């Protein structure tokens, strides 16, 4: 057991969402993640609501199963302690403002002298270089600057809408994780680590490759489209009697258009020359949409799904979050996990999406209290005695 | 050079977006990706617009630098050829409907007898098991079923909005890539491959962890919020005289609220007890938003950004895609890459977001013509002669 990264040790200097989401994935995959927190407050996300029974659910979810060690990197003794730990771990992840580690005398150039195998993973808002490198960033800033807000919305002329999830942080976090794992394999081969620089803004561009490629090669600027697809139709969510249904009948060689028209009882559309393929249907959407809307409004989402499923037309309800949690597929895949703690009680978090045949893994462990594992980590990795740890605590090093 | 995955060979049976985005990342990271396409048409995405000078820009972007080999897996000779290739590669990726490879006699159980080191990566809409396993899925279906549409939109009571990018496909693709790389490291250690199952719907739940954790532990169902954050305020995009500006002044211990109020010349807000922290400001947003909107409408986005940057308040414009392309940071980071082809000419695609110190890599190579590398791959990997390849072609195996 233990997941595919069993045996890998990560020193995690990150806070908030971007970095901790990356190290959450590493932990879920089986790595040991040691969260290094600055005393006295630690990760600022410990203060993010909502709180339940005194526990920040925001913090709990991102930090389940990690260990927490307090360490003051501004003190000389703290720096030396960090360097001792660097010699014992495989990966360091940080999402400080670029230049922070250099100023502390803890740059990659220094760290690799202490451990040439260390993989140094640097996440930041705008990257380690370039004119915006020193600028602060949060999710809404990079989602706005990266372009997605400009074409997420009800339609042309309507105000921009932010995708509900923190994709500015999370897109960067998954790429940070991919870069880390690619470097880990490279180290398995070469024996040497390296430095990886991933930015939130760059990551925004990479996840939107299709919108950019369309603009770069045709000059067409993406516009807000409600729930529609820019190229293929129908491919959208439509109002029903009691909610919304998402529909995406196949186009191309096996066009399901005739099947779809028959399902919604609009047989006259089948041979209409304006609607003979997905691209044409997009061109004539202003004519087509009201016809489809009128047909679909007459029955419930569940009724429509039963019909469309019978025809093998791709479809699904527009679920609220509570409905997703109750979904039989989500249950069968065990995507919601219970975490229990003797002091805080039982909480629920979202599982990791990886199903491995040989090294199965899932979200496990509670979020650590600030410094909960300081003595344990210093004993296990560095052989420090309880007295030595106590002395460091008195000095304010940990 | 060559990227951290240099030397790794991937047999890529995927089509459309989800699978090919994963193997695009593997290629960008340095792996050799051999795209196996079914004759006569190959990947259906070859037919996806927009076309420029006869090239599908959609297909080009996702398949840059891959090799294309045609192979008919339904024929006995094609199956045998695939098994010969399996013995020579490290990773197989497919995003067929679950059960497809079993029906062809090419299940993981069979493949690992031919190559115990093979990593078998299976992406699907709903996963390899569970009641929805056989159902077809597209991006809009899983984004709808996964919940994000229900809380992406202008506000409560407004219709659902689809995040503009295909996050249903792309979230799954990045997790598929992470699973692959974690298994690759595990194989570096153990010498054995394994099977990985990642679904689009599961991936939707994992990327929305914060929304789910809030609901699961407090019972609050996420609602559409325009560009706002569910917990902290201000954290949104606001209309200016000529566009929108995104603003996220820091909260918490170093609350920038007084600075922000002074920047927008609303000093009376500084000490108002309703606005003393991010959570309170969220509670009183109905009062606060019109005041901020009125202040910000008086000047241009560029003017506001100059002021807020001077105060180090996190801010940025809501860019259109064309503005992102012209952004100096995007240029400094070389996030747009030219690809040139003797027949098709010059195109632009989005770069990969990884900056590695030792094994640098970027998006490179053109998308292959259907079967362009069939003879080359069969010669290099299996030692087949031109005559043997020709005979296979005549038989319809390739």
Boltz contact constraints between the chains, C-beta under 6 A:
constraints:
  - contact:
      token1: [A, 4]
      token2: [B, 182]
      max_distance: 6.0
  - contact:
      token1: [A, 4]
      token2: [B, 183]
      max_distance: 6.0
  - contact:
      token1: [A, 4]
      token2: [B, 186]
      max_distance: 6.0
  - contact:
      token1: [A, 5]
      token2: [B, 182]
      max_distance: 6.0
  - contact:
      token1: [A, 29]
      token2: [B, 182]
      max_distance: 6.0
  - contact:
      token1: [A, 44]
      token2: [B, 252]
      max_distance: 6.0
  - contact:
      token1: [A, 49]
      token2: [B, 231]
      max_distance: 6.0
  - contact:
      token1: [A, 50]
      token2: [B, 218]
      max_distance: 6.0
  - contact:
      token1: [A, 52]
      token2: [B, 217]
      max_distance: 6.0
  - contact:
      token1: [A, 57]
      token2: [B, 213]
      max_distance: 6.0
  - contact:
      token1: [A, 57]
      token2: [B, 217]
      max_distance: 6.0
  - contact:
      token1: [A, 61]
      token2: [B, 209]
      max_distance: 6.0
  - contact:
      token1: [A, 61]
      token2: [B, 213]
      max_distance: 6.0
  - contact:
      token1: [A, 126]
      token2: [B, 329]
      max_distance: 6.0
  - contact:
      token1: [A, 127]
      token2: [B, 333]
      max_distance: 6.0
  - contact:
      token1: [A, 130]
      token2: [B, 329]
      max_distance: 6.0
  - contact:
      token1: [A, 130]
      token2: [B, 332]
      max_distance: 6.0
  - contact:
      token1: [A, 130]
      token2: [B, 333]
      max_distance: 6.0
  - contact:
      token1: [A, 131]
      token2: [B, 328]
      max_distance: 6.0
  - contact:
      token1: [A, 131]
      token2: [B, 329]
      max_distance: 6.0
  - contact:
      token1: [A, 132]
      token2: [B, 329]
      max_distance: 6.0
  - contact:
      token1: [A, 136]
      token2: [B, 314]
      max_distance: 6.0
  - contact:
      token1: [A, 138]
      token2: [B, 248]
      max_distance: 6.0
  - contact:
      token1: [A, 138]
      token2: [B, 314]
      max_distance: 6.0
  - contact:
      token1: [A, 140]
      token2: [B, 235]
      max_distance: 6.0
  - contact:
      token1: [A, 140]
      token2: [B, 246]
      max_distance: 6.0
  - contact:
      token1: [A, 140]
      token2: [B, 248]
      max_distance: 6.0
  - contact:
      token1: [A, 141]
      token2: [B, 246]
      max_distance: 6.0
  - contact:
      token1: [A, 141]
      token2: [B, 248]
      max_distance: 6.0
  - contact:
      token1: [A, 141]
      token2: [B, 314]
      max_distance: 6.0
  - contact:
      token1: [A, 141]
      token2: [B, 316]
      max_distance: 6.0
  - contact:
      token1: [A, 144]
      token2: [B, 237]
      max_distance: 6.0
  - contact:
      token1: [A, 144]
      token2: [B, 246]
      max_distance: 6.0
  - contact:
      token1: [A, 144]
      token2: [B, 316]
      max_distance: 6.0
  - contact:
      token1: [A, 144]
      token2: [B, 318]
      max_distance: 6.0
  - contact:
      token1: [A, 145]
      token2: [B, 316]
      max_distance: 6.0
  - contact:
      token1: [A, 145]
      token2: [B, 319]
      max_distance: 6.0
  - contact:
      token1: [A, 147]
      token2: [B, 319]
      max_distance: 6.0
  - contact:
      token1: [A, 147]
      token2: [B, 321]
      max_distance: 6.0
  - contact:
      token1: [A, 147]
      token2: [B, 324]
      max_distance: 6.0
  - contact:
      token1: [A, 148]
      token2: [B, 164]
      max_distance: 6.0
  - contact:
      token1: [A, 149]
      token2: [B, 318]
      max_distance: 6.0
  - contact:
      token1: [A, 150]
      token2: [B, 318]
      max_distance: 6.0
  - contact:
      token1: [A, 150]
      token2: [B, 320]
      max_distance: 6.0
  - contact:
      token1: [A, 151]
      token2: [B, 164]
      max_distance: 6.0
  - contact:
      token1: [A, 152]
      token2: [B, 163]
      max_distance: 6.0
  - contact:
      token1: [A, 152]
      token2: [B, 164]
      max_distance: 6.0
  - contact:
      token1: [A, 160]
      token2: [B, 227]
      max_distance: 6.0
  - contact:
      token1: [A, 160]
      token2: [B, 237]
      max_distance: 6.0
  - contact:
      token1: [A, 160]
      token2: [B, 244]
      max_distance: 6.0
  - contact:
      token1: [A, 160]
      token2: [B, 318]
      max_distance: 6.0
  - contact:
      token1: [A, 161]
      token2: [B, 161]
      max_distance: 6.0
  - contact:
      token1: [A, 162]
      token2: [B, 227]
      max_distance: 6.0
  - contact:
      token1: [A, 163]
      token2: [B, 152]
      max_distance: 6.0
  - contact:
      token1: [A, 163]
      token2: [B, 163]
      max_distance: 6.0
  - contact:
      token1: [A, 164]
      token2: [B, 148]
      max_distance: 6.0
  - contact:
      token1: [A, 164]
      token2: [B, 151]
      max_distance: 6.0
  - contact:
      token1: [A, 164]
      token2: [B, 152]
      max_distance: 6.0
  - contact:
      token1: [A, 165]
      token2: [B, 148]
      max_distance: 6.0
  - contact:
      token1: [A, 165]
      token2: [B, 207]
      max_distance: 6.0
  - contact:
      token1: [A, 165]
      token2: [B, 208]
      max_distance: 6.0
  - contact:
      token1: [A, 170]
      token2: [B, 207]
      max_distance: 6.0
  - contact:
      token1: [A, 174]
      token2: [B, 174]
      max_distance: 6.0
  - contact:
      token1: [A, 175]
      token2: [B, 353]
      max_distance: 6.0
  - contact:
      token1: [A, 177]
      token2: [B, 178]
      max_distance: 6.0
  - contact:
      token1: [A, 178]
      token2: [B, 177]
      max_distance: 6.0
  - contact:
      token1: [A, 178]
      token2: [B, 178]
      max_distance: 6.0
  - contact:
      token1: [A, 179]
      token2: [B, 354]
      max_distance: 6.0
  - contact:
      token1: [A, 181]
      token2: [B, 181]
      max_distance: 6.0
  - contact:
      token1: [A, 181]
      token2: [B, 182]
      max_distance: 6.0
  - contact:
      token1: [A, 182]
      token2: [B, 4]
      max_distance: 6.0
  - contact:
      token1: [A, 182]
      token2: [B, 5]
      max_distance: 6.0
  - contact:
      token1: [A, 182]
      token2: [B, 29]
      max_distance: 6.0
  - contact:
      token1: [A, 182]
      token2: [B, 181]
      max_distance: 6.0
  - contact:
      token1: [A, 183]
      token2: [B, 4]
      max_distance: 6.0
  - contact:
      token1: [A, 184]
      token2: [B, 185]
      max_distance: 6.0
  - contact:
      token1: [A, 185]
      token2: [B, 184]
      max_distance: 6.0
  - contact:
      token1: [A, 185]
      token2: [B, 185]
      max_distance: 6.0
  - contact:
      token1: [A, 186]
      token2: [B, 4]
      max_distance: 6.0
  - contact:
      token1: [A, 186]
      token2: [B, 359]
      max_distance: 6.0
  - contact:
      token1: [A, 188]
      token2: [B, 188]
      max_distance: 6.0
  - contact:
      token1: [A, 194]
      token2: [B, 356]
      max_distance: 6.0
  - contact:
      token1: [A, 194]
      token2: [B, 357]
      max_distance: 6.0
  - contact:
      token1: [A, 194]
      token2: [B, 358]
      max_distance: 6.0
  - contact:
      token1: [A, 195]
      token2: [B, 357]
      max_distance: 6.0
  - contact:
      token1: [A, 196]
      token2: [B, 356]
      max_distance: 6.0
  - contact:
      token1: [A, 197]
      token2: [B, 355]
      max_distance: 6.0
  - contact:
      token1: [A, 198]
      token2: [B, 353]
      max_distance: 6.0
  - contact:
      token1: [A, 202]
      token2: [B, 333]
      max_distance: 6.0
  - contact:
      token1: [A, 202]
      token2: [B, 335]
      max_distance: 6.0
  - contact:
      token1: [A, 202]
      token2: [B, 353]
      max_distance: 6.0
  - contact:
      token1: [A, 203]
      token2: [B, 353]
      max_distance: 6.0
  - contact:
      token1: [A, 205]
      token2: [B, 335]
      max_distance: 6.0
  - contact:
      token1: [A, 205]
      token2: [B, 350]
      max_distance: 6.0
  - contact:
      token1: [A, 206]
      token2: [B, 350]
      max_distance: 6.0
  - contact:
      token1: [A, 206]
      token2: [B, 353]
      max_distance: 6.0
  - contact:
      token1: [A, 207]
      token2: [B, 165]
      max_distance: 6.0
  - contact:
      token1: [A, 207]
      token2: [B, 170]
      max_distance: 6.0
  - contact:
      token1: [A, 208]
      token2: [B, 165]
      max_distance: 6.0
  - contact:
      token1: [A, 209]
      token2: [B, 61]
      max_distance: 6.0
  - contact:
      token1: [A, 209]
      token2: [B, 350]
      max_distance: 6.0
  - contact:
      token1: [A, 211]
      token2: [B, 321]
      max_distance: 6.0
  - contact:
      token1: [A, 212]
      token2: [B, 350]
      max_distance: 6.0
  - contact:
      token1: [A, 213]
      token2: [B, 57]
      max_distance: 6.0
  - contact:
      token1: [A, 213]
      token2: [B, 61]
      max_distance: 6.0
  - contact:
      token1: [A, 213]
      token2: [B, 349]
      max_distance: 6.0
  - contact:
      token1: [A, 215]
      token2: [B, 321]
      max_distance: 6.0
  - contact:
      token1: [A, 216]
      token2: [B, 348]
      max_distance: 6.0
  - contact:
      token1: [A, 217]
      token2: [B, 52]
      max_distance: 6.0
  - contact:
      token1: [A, 217]
      token2: [B, 57]
      max_distance: 6.0
  - contact:
      token1: [A, 217]
      token2: [B, 347]
      max_distance: 6.0
  - contact:
      token1: [A, 218]
      token2: [B, 50]
      max_distance: 6.0
  - contact:
      token1: [A, 221]
      token2: [B, 320]
      max_distance: 6.0
  - contact:
      token1: [A, 221]
      token2: [B, 321]
      max_distance: 6.0
  - contact:
      token1: [A, 221]
      token2: [B, 322]
      max_distance: 6.0
  - contact:
      token1: [A, 222]
      token2: [B, 321]
      max_distance: 6.0
  - contact:
      token1: [A, 227]
      token2: [B, 160]
      max_distance: 6.0
  - contact:
      token1: [A, 227]
      token2: [B, 162]
      max_distance: 6.0
  - contact:
      token1: [A, 231]
      token2: [B, 49]
      max_distance: 6.0
  - contact:
      token1: [A, 235]
      token2: [B, 140]
      max_distance: 6.0
  - contact:
      token1: [A, 237]
      token2: [B, 144]
      max_distance: 6.0
  - contact:
      token1: [A, 237]
      token2: [B, 160]
      max_distance: 6.0
  - contact:
      token1: [A, 244]
      token2: [B, 160]
      max_distance: 6.0
  - contact:
      token1: [A, 246]
      token2: [B, 140]
      max_distance: 6.0
  - contact:
      token1: [A, 246]
      token2: [B, 141]
      max_distance: 6.0
  - contact:
      token1: [A, 246]
      token2: [B, 144]
      max_distance: 6.0
  - contact:
      token1: [A, 248]
      token2: [B, 138]
      max_distance: 6.0
  - contact:
      token1: [A, 248]
      token2: [B, 140]
      max_distance: 6.0
  - contact:
      token1: [A, 248]
      token2: [B, 141]
      max_distance: 6.0
  - contact:
      token1: [A, 252]
      token2: [B, 44]
      max_distance: 6.0
  - contact:
      token1: [A, 252]
      token2: [B, 47]
      max_distance: 6.0
  - contact:
      token1: [A, 314]
      token2: [B, 136]
      max_distance: 6.0
  - contact:
      token1: [A, 314]
      token2: [B, 138]
      max_distance: 6.0
  - contact:
      token1: [A, 314]
      token2: [B, 141]
      max_distance: 6.0
  - contact:
      token1: [A, 316]
      token2: [B, 141]
      max_distance: 6.0
  - contact:
      token1: [A, 316]
      token2: [B, 144]
      max_distance: 6.0
  - contact:
      token1: [A, 316]
      token2: [B, 145]
      max_distance: 6.0
  - contact:
      token1: [A, 318]
      token2: [B, 144]
      max_distance: 6.0
  - contact:
      token1: [A, 318]
      token2: [B, 149]
      max_distance: 6.0
  - contact:
      token1: [A, 318]
      token2: [B, 150]
      max_distance: 6.0
  - contact:
      token1: [A, 318]
      token2: [B, 160]
      max_distance: 6.0
  - contact:
      token1: [A, 319]
      token2: [B, 145]
      max_distance: 6.0
  - contact:
      token1: [A, 319]
      token2: [B, 147]
      max_distance: 6.0
  - contact:
      token1: [A, 320]
      token2: [B, 150]
      max_distance: 6.0
  - contact:
      token1: [A, 320]
      token2: [B, 221]
      max_distance: 6.0
  - contact:
      token1: [A, 321]
      token2: [B, 147]
      max_distance: 6.0
  - contact:
      token1: [A, 321]
      token2: [B, 211]
      max_distance: 6.0
  - contact:
      token1: [A, 321]
      token2: [B, 215]
      max_distance: 6.0
  - contact:
      token1: [A, 321]
      token2: [B, 221]
      max_distance: 6.0
  - contact:
      token1: [A, 321]
      token2: [B, 222]
      max_distance: 6.0
  - contact:
      token1: [A, 322]
      token2: [B, 221]
      max_distance: 6.0
  - contact:
      token1: [A, 324]
      token2: [B, 147]
      max_distance: 6.0
  - contact:
      token1: [A, 328]
      token2: [B, 131]
      max_distance: 6.0
  - contact:
      token1: [A, 329]
      token2: [B, 126]
      max_distance: 6.0
  - contact:
      token1: [A, 329]
      token2: [B, 130]
      max_distance: 6.0
  - contact:
      token1: [A, 329]
      token2: [B, 131]
      max_distance: 6.0
  - contact:
      token1: [A, 329]
      token2: [B, 132]
      max_distance: 6.0
  - contact:
      token1: [A, 332]
      token2: [B, 130]
      max_distance: 6.0
  - contact:
      token1: [A, 333]
      token2: [B, 127]
      max_distance: 6.0
  - contact:
      token1: [A, 333]
      token2: [B, 130]
      max_distance: 6.0
  - contact:
      token1: [A, 333]
      token2: [B, 202]
      max_distance: 6.0
  - contact:
      token1: [A, 335]
      token2: [B, 202]
      max_distance: 6.0
  - contact:
      token1: [A, 335]
      token2: [B, 205]
      max_distance: 6.0
  - contact:
      token1: [A, 347]
      token2: [B, 217]
      max_distance: 6.0
  - contact:
      token1: [A, 348]
      token2: [B, 216]
      max_distance: 6.0
  - contact:
      token1: [A, 349]
      token2: [B, 213]
      max_distance: 6.0
  - contact:
      token1: [A, 350]
      token2: [B, 205]
      max_distance: 6.0
  - contact:
      token1: [A, 350]
      token2: [B, 206]
      max_distance: 6.0
  - contact:
      token1: [A, 350]
      token2: [B, 209]
      max_distance: 6.0
  - contact:
      token1: [A, 350]
      token2: [B, 212]
      max_distance: 6.0
  - contact:
      token1: [A, 353]
      token2: [B, 175]
      max_distance: 6.0
  - contact:
      token1: [A, 353]
      token2: [B, 198]
      max_distance: 6.0
  - contact:
      token1: [A, 353]
      token2: [B, 202]
      max_distance: 6.0
  - contact:
      token1: [A, 353]
      token2: [B, 203]
      max_distance: 6.0
  - contact:
      token1: [A, 353]
      token2: [B, 206]
      max_distance: 6.0
  - contact:
      token1: [A, 354]
      token2: [B, 179]
      max_distance: 6.0
  - contact:
      token1: [A, 355]
      token2: [B, 197]
      max_distance: 6.0
  - contact:
      token1: [A, 356]
      token2: [B, 194]
      max_distance: 6.0
  - contact:
      token1: [A, 356]
      token2: [B, 196]
      max_distance: 6.0
  - contact:
      token1: [A, 357]
      token2: [B, 194]
      max_distance: 6.0
  - contact:
      token1: [A, 357]
      token2: [B, 195]
      max_distance: 6.0
  - contact:
      token1: [A, 358]
      token2: [B, 194]
      max_distance: 6.0
  - contact:
      token1: [A, 359]
      token2: [B, 186]
      max_distance: 6.0
